[in-house]
Every structure is written in structure tokens, then in C-alpha cells.
Amino acid sequence: MESRAPEWEFREVWLSRDQSRESARQHLTAAADTGRWELDRVHLHADGHRVIRLRRRIYRMQRTA
């Protein structure tokens, strides 16, 4: 059996500076619960908006027979 590095799918979420931390947390929690997304990176820009990168693992089905 061959061991390979995991493959990831990425998604970027842009949040405005006016959005509260609580609403951002709720949005990201919903994405994690429903789509199996996990936090990969958060980038805070000088003007206050945030770009959040989420990731989830891609599972490839392998033929067994």
C-alpha cells in the first residue's frame, strides 16, 4: 500500500471589519460543522478586513478488488 501526503481543498472567506468576532465565530463554526472545514490561516489586513482560509481533506476512494 502506497503512503501519500494528504490532499487538501481550500476555501477563502472574506469578513468585513464591521463584522463582530462573535458573528465571525458563528459563521466559521457552522462551516466546520456542516462541511468538515478547519481553520488553516487568518490574514488581518491594514484596513481591518480579514481573509480566512479554510481547508478540508480530500478523500480518494481506492478500488479494493
N, C-alpha and C positions, 0 to 999 in steps of 0.2 A: 504494500500500500504506500502510496506516494504522499509525503507531507508537504503541503504548500502553505504559503502565507495567506492569511485571510484576505478576502476581497471585500471592499467597503463601498457603500453607496453614500453620497454626501448630499446635504440639503442646506441651503443658506436661508436664514430668517433675518429680516431686517426689522429692527424695532426703533421707533422714533424716540427722541429724547423726552417727549411728553408722556410716554407710557410709563406707568409706575412699575416698580420692581415686582410687586405682588401680581399684577396682571401679566407681566412677562413670565414670572414663575408658573402661573396657571397655564399659560399658553405652552410653555416648554414641557410641563408635566403631562398635559394632555397629549402632546406629540409623542412623548416617551411611552405613555400607557397604551395608546392606540396603535402606534406604528413601530414600536420597538426601537425608537431613535434614542441615541445617547449623545451627551454633550461632547463635542470634540474641541472647539475653540471659540473664544469670545474676543471680539475686537471692538474696543471703545474708541470712537473717532473724536476728534477735537471739538466738533460741533455738538457732541452729546449723543448721537445715534449709535446704536450697537448693531454689529453684524455677528450673528451667532451661527456657527457651523455645527450641524448635527450629523451623525453618522450612524449607519446600521450595517451589520454584516450581511453579505450576500451568501446564501446557502445554495450550493450547486448540488443537484441530485446526481448521484453516480449509479450507474447501472450495476446491478449485483449478479445478474445471470447472463 
